[in-house]
Amino acid sequence: MEIEENESEDLVTRTAKENFGINYLYPWQRMVIENILGAYECHKKNCGLQP
């Protein structure tokens, strides 16, 4: 069974590729993007923002 490249990517990797053109993330880059996405999700829930 062959896995499509896009299926094996998580949200952080996909976000880095689509928004910044980065194909590989160093651990600290992953942490920064995860924190930004997490903060956005928390803010969206607490403030009732629409996606």
N, CA, C and O atoms as a Maestro MAE file, in Angstrom:
{
 s_m_m2io_version
 :::
 2.0.0
}

f_m_ct {
 s_m_title
 :::
 protein
 m_atom[204] {
  # First column is atom index #
  i_m_mmod_type
  r_m_x_coord
  r_m_y_coord
  r_m_z_coord
  i_m_residue_number
  s_m_chain_name
  s_m_pdb_residue_name
  s_m_pdb_atom_name
  i_m_atomic_number
  :::
  1 25 0.849 -1.178 0.000 1 A "MET " " N  " 7
  2 3 0.000 0.000 0.000 1 A "MET " " CA " 6
  3 2 0.896 1.244 0.000 1 A "MET " " C  " 6
  4 15 1.789 1.367 0.838 1 A "MET " " O  " 8
  5 25 0.662 2.141 -0.918 2 A "GLU " " N  " 7
  6 3 1.450 3.358 -1.033 2 A "GLU " " CA " 6
  7 2 0.684 4.518 -0.407 2 A "GLU " " C  " 6
  8 15 -0.494 4.734 -0.691 2 A "GLU " " O  " 8
  9 25 1.373 5.248 0.439 3 A "ILE " " N  " 7
  10 3 0.756 6.390 1.114 3 A "ILE " " CA " 6
  11 2 1.039 7.646 0.310 3 A "ILE " " C  " 6
  12 15 2.185 7.920 -0.047 3 A "ILE " " O  " 8
  13 25 -0.003 8.402 0.029 4 A "GLU " " N  " 7
  14 3 0.152 9.681 -0.654 4 A "GLU " " CA " 6
  15 2 0.966 10.614 0.236 4 A "GLU " " C  " 6
  16 15 0.838 10.568 1.460 4 A "GLU " " O  " 8
  17 25 1.793 11.449 -0.358 5 A "GLU " " N  " 7
  18 3 2.628 12.362 0.414 5 A "GLU " " CA " 6
  19 2 1.781 13.293 1.270 5 A "GLU " " C  " 6
  20 15 2.125 13.539 2.426 5 A "GLU " " O  " 8
  21 25 0.688 13.815 0.735 6 A "ASN " " N  " 7
  22 3 -0.162 14.740 1.477 6 A "ASN " " CA " 6
  23 2 -0.864 14.082 2.654 6 A "ASN " " C  " 6
  24 15 -1.138 14.735 3.661 6 A "ASN " " O  " 8
  25 25 -1.158 12.785 2.531 7 A "GLU " " N  " 7
  26 3 -1.847 12.089 3.610 7 A "GLU " " CA " 6
  27 2 -0.951 11.895 4.816 7 A "GLU " " C  " 6
  28 15 -1.439 11.837 5.945 7 A "GLU " " O  " 8
  29 25 0.359 11.791 4.595 8 A "SER " " N  " 7
  30 3 1.283 11.547 5.698 8 A "SER " " CA " 6
  31 2 1.702 12.838 6.398 8 A "SER " " C  " 6
  32 15 2.384 12.778 7.422 8 A "SER " " O  " 8
  33 25 1.322 13.983 5.887 9 A "GLU " " N  " 7
  34 3 1.695 15.256 6.481 9 A "GLU " " CA " 6
  35 2 0.689 15.680 7.537 9 A "GLU " " C  " 6
  36 15 -0.517 15.491 7.382 9 A "GLU " " O  " 8
  37 25 1.198 16.248 8.594 10 A "ASP " " N  " 7
  38 3 0.303 16.772 9.605 10 A "ASP " " CA " 6
  39 2 0.036 18.254 9.335 10 A "ASP " " C  " 6
  40 15 0.591 18.829 8.399 10 A "ASP " " O  " 8
  41 25 -0.789 18.848 10.132 11 A "LEU " " N  " 7
  42 3 -1.194 20.243 9.933 11 A "LEU " " CA " 6
  43 2 0.000 21.196 9.988 11 A "LEU " " C  " 6
  44 15 0.068 22.145 9.207 11 A "LEU " " O  " 8
  45 25 0.930 20.956 10.894 12 A "VAL " " N  " 7
  46 3 2.085 21.845 11.034 12 A "VAL " " CA " 6
  47 2 2.951 21.811 9.785 12 A "VAL " " C  " 6
  48 15 3.337 22.862 9.272 12 A "VAL " " O  " 8
  49 25 3.259 20.623 9.290 13 A "THR " " N  " 7
  50 3 4.085 20.481 8.085 13 A "THR " " CA " 6
  51 2 3.386 21.092 6.881 13 A "THR " " C  " 6
  52 15 4.009 21.796 6.086 13 A "THR " " O  " 8
  53 25 2.108 20.828 6.748 14 A "ARG " " N  " 7
  54 3 1.343 21.373 5.627 14 A "ARG " " CA " 6
  55 2 1.296 22.899 5.688 14 A "ARG " " C  " 6
  56 15 1.431 23.564 4.661 14 A "ARG " " O  " 8
  57 25 1.105 23.456 6.883 15 A "THR " " N  " 7
  58 3 1.075 24.904 7.053 15 A "THR " " CA " 6
  59 2 2.415 25.524 6.671 15 A "THR " " C  " 6
  60 15 2.456 26.560 6.006 15 A "THR " " O  " 8
  61 25 3.503 24.897 7.087 16 A "ALA " " N  " 7
  62 3 4.842 25.409 6.753 16 A "ALA " " CA " 6
  63 2 5.073 25.403 5.248 16 A "ALA " " C  " 6
  64 15 5.632 26.351 4.697 16 A "ALA " " O  " 8
  65 25 4.640 24.331 4.584 17 A "LYS " " N  " 7
  66 3 4.812 24.246 3.132 17 A "LYS " " CA " 6
  67 2 3.966 25.265 2.396 17 A "LYS " " C  " 6
  68 15 4.465 25.978 1.525 17 A "LYS " " O  " 8
  69 25 2.699 25.339 2.736 18 A "GLU " " N  " 7
  70 3 1.763 26.197 2.009 18 A "GLU " " CA " 6
  71 2 2.010 27.688 2.244 18 A "GLU " " C  " 6
  72 15 1.875 28.489 1.320 18 A "GLU " " O  " 8
  73 25 2.367 28.064 3.468 19 A "ASN " " N  " 7
  74 3 2.491 29.484 3.802 19 A "ASN " " CA " 6
  75 2 3.907 30.029 3.714 19 A "ASN " " C  " 6
  76 15 4.106 31.216 3.457 19 A "ASN " " O  " 8
  77 25 4.892 29.159 3.926 20 A "PHE " " N  " 7
  78 3 6.267 29.643 3.985 20 A "PHE " " CA " 6
  79 2 7.191 28.971 2.984 20 A "PHE " " C  " 6
  80 15 8.350 29.368 2.860 20 A "PHE " " O  " 8
  81 25 6.705 27.959 2.264 21 A "GLY " " N  " 7
  82 3 7.528 27.253 1.294 21 A "GLY " " CA " 6
  83 2 8.621 26.405 1.928 21 A "GLY " " C  " 6
  84 15 9.632 26.117 1.287 21 A "GLY " " O  " 8
  85 25 8.430 26.003 3.179 22 A "ILE " " N  " 7
  86 3 9.427 25.211 3.911 22 A "ILE " " CA " 6
  87 2 9.041 23.735 3.814 22 A "ILE " " C  " 6
  88 15 7.942 23.347 4.209 22 A "ILE " " O  " 8
  89 25 9.950 22.918 3.288 23 A "ASN " " N  " 7
  90 3 9.684 21.485 3.138 23 A "ASN " " CA " 6
  91 2 10.108 20.668 4.352 23 A "ASN " " C  " 6
  92 15 9.585 19.576 4.577 23 A "ASN " " O  " 8
  93 25 11.044 21.182 5.130 24 A "TYR " " N  " 7
  94 3 11.524 20.468 6.308 24 A "TYR " " CA " 6
  95 2 11.551 21.421 7.489 24 A "TYR " " C  " 6
  96 15 11.992 22.563 7.364 24 A "TYR " " O  " 8
  97 25 11.077 20.951 8.635 25 A "LEU " " N  " 7
  98 3 11.069 21.778 9.840 25 A "LEU " " CA " 6
  99 2 12.067 21.250 10.858 25 A "LEU " " C  " 6
  100 15 12.111 20.053 11.144 25 A "LEU " " O  " 8
  101 25 12.862 22.155 11.396 26 A "TYR " " N  " 7
  102 3 13.685 21.808 12.546 26 A "TYR " " CA " 6
  103 2 12.747 21.741 13.752 26 A "TYR " " C  " 6
  104 15 11.683 22.360 13.738 26 A "TYR " " O  " 8
  105 25 13.127 20.999 14.793 27 A "PRO " " N  " 7
  106 3 12.224 20.866 15.951 27 A "PRO " " CA " 6
  107 2 11.747 22.200 16.526 27 A "PRO " " C  " 6
  108 15 10.580 22.322 16.898 27 A "PRO " " O  " 8
  109 25 12.617 23.188 16.605 28 A "TRP " " N  " 7
  110 3 12.196 24.476 17.177 28 A "TRP " " CA " 6
  111 2 11.229 25.199 16.250 28 A "TRP " " C  " 6
  112 15 10.355 25.924 16.724 28 A "TRP " " O  " 8
  113 25 11.367 25.018 14.925 29 A "GLN " " N  " 7
  114 3 10.419 25.622 13.988 29 A "GLN " " CA " 6
  115 2 9.044 24.982 14.157 29 A "GLN " " C  " 6
  116 15 8.024 25.671 14.160 29 A "GLN " " O  " 8
  117 25 9.029 23.653 14.297 30 A "ARG " " N  " 7
  118 3 7.775 22.923 14.510 30 A "ARG " " CA " 6
  119 2 7.095 23.419 15.781 30 A "ARG " " C  " 6
  120 15 5.883 23.633 15.796 30 A "ARG " " O  " 8
  121 25 7.873 23.601 16.849 31 A "MET " " N  " 7
  122 3 7.317 24.051 18.116 31 A "MET " " CA " 6
  123 2 6.684 25.435 17.972 31 A "MET " " C  " 6
  124 15 5.594 25.675 18.491 31 A "MET " " O  " 8
  125 25 7.359 26.341 17.274 32 A "VAL " " N  " 7
  126 3 6.835 27.694 17.096 32 A "VAL " " CA " 6
  127 2 5.523 27.667 16.325 32 A "VAL " " C  " 6
  128 15 4.558 28.315 16.729 32 A "VAL " " O  " 8
  129 25 5.473 26.921 15.215 33 A "ILE " " N  " 7
  130 3 4.252 26.857 14.405 33 A "ILE " " CA " 6
  131 2 3.132 26.183 15.181 33 A "ILE " " C  " 6
  132 15 1.986 26.628 15.111 33 A "ILE " " O  " 8
  133 25 3.439 25.110 15.926 34 A "GLU " " N  " 7
  134 3 2.419 24.445 16.751 34 A "GLU " " CA " 6
  135 2 1.844 25.412 17.778 34 A "GLU " " C  " 6
  136 15 0.634 25.437 18.003 34 A "GLU " " O  " 8
  137 25 2.713 26.212 18.405 35 A "ASN " " N  " 7
  138 3 2.241 27.178 19.408 35 A "ASN " " CA " 6
  139 2 1.370 28.259 18.788 35 A "ASN " " C  " 6
  140 15 0.362 28.653 19.375 35 A "ASN " " O  " 8
  141 25 1.742 28.738 17.620 36 A "ILE " " N  " 7
  142 3 0.933 29.751 16.937 36 A "ILE " " CA " 6
  143 2 -0.439 29.189 16.578 36 A "ILE " " C  " 6
  144 15 -1.459 29.832 16.822 36 A "ILE " " O  " 8
  145 25 -0.465 27.985 15.995 37 A "LEU " " N  " 7
  146 3 -1.744 27.379 15.622 37 A "LEU " " CA " 6
  147 2 -2.591 27.074 16.853 37 A "LEU " " C  " 6
  148 15 -3.808 27.258 16.831 37 A "LEU " " O  " 8
  149 25 -1.954 26.610 17.922 38 A "GLY " " N  " 7
  150 3 -2.675 26.322 19.163 38 A "GLY " " CA " 6
  151 2 -3.268 27.584 19.785 38 A "GLY " " C  " 6
  152 15 -4.407 27.581 20.252 38 A "GLY " " O  " 8
  153 25 -2.491 28.652 19.785 39 A "ALA " " N  " 7
  154 3 -2.981 29.919 20.337 39 A "ALA " " CA " 6
  155 2 -4.146 30.450 19.513 39 A "ALA " " C  " 6
  156 15 -5.111 30.978 20.066 39 A "ALA " " O  " 8
  157 25 -4.060 30.315 18.212 40 A "TYR " " N  " 7
  158 3 -5.150 30.769 17.336 40 A "TYR " " CA " 6
  159 2 -6.427 29.985 17.628 40 A "TYR " " C  " 6
  160 15 -7.507 30.565 17.738 40 A "TYR " " O  " 8
  161 25 -6.299 28.658 17.753 41 A "GLU " " N  " 7
  162 3 -7.474 27.827 18.039 41 A "GLU " " CA " 6
  163 2 -8.086 28.207 19.389 41 A "GLU " " C  " 6
  164 15 -9.308 28.299 19.512 41 A "GLU " " O  " 8
  165 25 -7.253 28.424 20.389 42 A "CYS " " N  " 7
  166 3 -7.745 28.813 21.715 42 A "CYS " " CA " 6
  167 2 -8.445 30.168 21.654 42 A "CYS " " C  " 6
  168 15 -9.526 30.344 22.217 42 A "CYS " " O  " 8
  169 25 -7.828 31.109 20.974 43 A "HIS " " N  " 7
  170 3 -8.419 32.447 20.843 43 A "HIS " " CA " 6
  171 2 -9.739 32.383 20.098 43 A "HIS " " C  " 6
  172 15 -10.698 33.069 20.453 43 A "HIS " " O  " 8
  173 25 -9.782 31.550 19.060 44 A "LYS " " N  " 7
  174 3 -10.992 31.409 18.268 44 A "LYS " " CA " 6
  175 2 -12.138 30.855 19.123 44 A "LYS " " C  " 6
  176 15 -13.274 31.315 19.009 44 A "LYS " " O  " 8
  177 25 -11.844 29.878 19.968 45 A "LYS " " N  " 7
  178 3 -12.872 29.284 20.833 45 A "LYS " " CA " 6
  179 2 -13.332 30.267 21.899 45 A "LYS " " C  " 6
  180 15 -14.529 30.401 22.154 45 A "LYS " " O  " 8
  181 25 -12.372 30.959 22.527 46 A "ASN " " N  " 7
  182 3 -12.703 31.868 23.623 46 A "ASN " " CA " 6
  183 2 -13.392 33.128 23.159 46 A "ASN " " C  " 6
  184 15 -14.205 33.692 23.892 46 A "ASN " " O  " 8
  185 25 -13.091 33.575 21.977 47 A "CYS " " N  " 7
  186 3 -13.667 34.822 21.469 47 A "CYS " " CA " 6
  187 2 -14.842 34.591 20.548 47 A "CYS " " C  " 6
  188 15 -15.469 35.547 20.091 47 A "CYS " " O  " 8
  189 25 -15.151 33.344 20.268 48 A "GLY " " N  " 7
  190 3 -16.286 33.039 19.393 48 A "GLY " " CA " 6
  191 2 -16.073 33.445 17.956 48 A "GLY " " C  " 6
  192 15 -17.031 33.763 17.252 48 A "GLY " " O  " 8
  193 25 -14.837 33.441 17.511 49 A "LEU " " N  " 7
  194 3 -14.547 33.827 16.127 49 A "LEU " " CA " 6
  195 2 -14.970 32.733 15.166 49 A "LEU " " C  " 6
  196 15 -14.916 31.548 15.498 49 A "LEU " " O  " 8
  197 25 -15.381 33.123 14.004 50 A "GLN " " N  " 7
  198 3 -15.754 32.186 12.940 50 A "GLN " " CA " 6
  199 2 -14.528 31.902 12.086 50 A "GLN " " C  " 6
  200 15 -13.737 32.812 11.837 50 A "GLN " " O  " 8
  201 25 -14.344 30.654 11.627 51 A "PRO " " N  " 7
  202 3 -13.194 30.352 10.756 51 A "PRO " " CA " 6
  203 2 -13.273 31.055 9.428 51 A "PRO " " C  " 6
  204 15 -12.382 30.899 8.593 51 A "PRO " " O  " 8
  :::
 }
 m_bond[203] {
  # First column is bond index #
  i_m_from
  i_m_to
  i_m_order
  :::
  1 1 2 1
  2 2 3 1
  3 3 4 2
  4 3 5 1
  5 5 6 1
  6 6 7 1
  7 7 8 2
  8 7 9 1
  9 9 10 1
  10 10 11 1
  11 11 12 2
  12 11 13 1
  13 13 14 1
  14 14 15 1
  15 15 16 2
  16 15 17 1
  17 17 18 1
  18 18 19 1
  19 19 20 2
  20 19 21 1
  21 21 22 1
  22 22 23 1
  23 23 24 2
  24 23 25 1
  25 25 26 1
  26 26 27 1
  27 27 28 2
  28 27 29 1
  29 29 30 1
  30 30 31 1
  31 31 32 2
  32 31 33 1
  33 33 34 1
  34 34 35 1
  35 35 36 2
  36 35 37 1
  37 37 38 1
  38 38 39 1
  39 39 40 2
  40 39 41 1
  41 41 42 1
  42 42 43 1
  43 43 44 2
  44 43 45 1
  45 45 46 1
  46 46 47 1
  47 47 48 2
  48 47 49 1
  49 49 50 1
  50 50 51 1
  51 51 52 2
  52 51 53 1
  53 53 54 1
  54 54 55 1
  55 55 56 2
  56 55 57 1
  57 57 58 1
  58 58 59 1
  59 59 60 2
  60 59 61 1
  61 61 62 1
  62 62 63 1
  63 63 64 2
  64 63 65 1
  65 65 66 1
  66 66 67 1
  67 67 68 2
  68 67 69 1
  69 69 70 1
  70 70 71 1
  71 71 72 2
  72 71 73 1
  73 73 74 1
  74 74 75 1
  75 75 76 2
  76 75 77 1
  77 77 78 1
  78 78 79 1
  79 79 80 2
  80 79 81 1
  81 81 82 1
  82 82 83 1
  83 83 84 2
  84 83 85 1
  85 85 86 1
  86 86 87 1
  87 87 88 2
  88 87 89 1
  89 89 90 1
  90 90 91 1
  91 91 92 2
  92 91 93 1
  93 93 94 1
  94 94 95 1
  95 95 96 2
  96 95 97 1
  97 97 98 1
  98 98 99 1
  99 99 100 2
  100 99 101 1
  101 101 102 1
  102 102 103 1
  103 103 104 2
  104 103 105 1
  105 105 106 1
  106 106 107 1
  107 107 108 2
  108 107 109 1
  109 109 110 1
  110 110 111 1
  111 111 112 2
  112 111 113 1
  113 113 114 1
  114 114 115 1
  115 115 116 2
  116 115 117 1
  117 117 118 1
  118 118 119 1
  119 119 120 2
  120 119 121 1
  121 121 122 1
  122 122 123 1
  123 123 124 2
  124 123 125 1
  125 125 126 1
  126 126 127 1
  127 127 128 2
  128 127 129 1
  129 129 130 1
  130 130 131 1
  131 131 132 2
  132 131 133 1
  133 133 134 1
  134 134 135 1
  135 135 136 2
  136 135 137 1
  137 137 138 1
  138 138 139 1
  139 139 140 2
  140 139 141 1
  141 141 142 1
  142 142 143 1
  143 143 144 2
  144 143 145 1
  145 145 146 1
  146 146 147 1
  147 147 148 2
  148 147 149 1
  149 149 150 1
  150 150 151 1
  151 151 152 2
  152 151 153 1
  153 153 154 1
  154 154 155 1
  155 155 156 2
  156 155 157 1
  157 157 158 1
  158 158 159 1
  159 159 160 2
  160 159 161 1
  161 161 162 1
  162 162 163 1
  163 163 164 2
  164 163 165 1
  165 165 166 1
  166 166 167 1
  167 167 168 2
  168 167 169 1
  169 169 170 1
  170 170 171 1
  171 171 172 2
  172 171 173 1
  173 173 174 1
  174 174 175 1
  175 175 176 2
  176 175 177 1
  177 177 178 1
  178 178 179 1
  179 179 180 2
  180 179 181 1
  181 181 182 1
  182 182 183 1
  183 183 184 2
  184 183 185 1
  185 185 186 1
  186 186 187 1
  187 187 188 2
  188 187 189 1
  189 189 190 1
  190 190 191 1
  191 191 192 2
  192 191 193 1
  193 193 194 1
  194 194 195 1
  195 195 196 2
  196 195 197 1
  197 197 198 1
  198 198 199 1
  199 199 200 2
  200 199 201 1
  201 201 202 1
  202 202 203 1
  203 203 204 2
  :::
 }
}
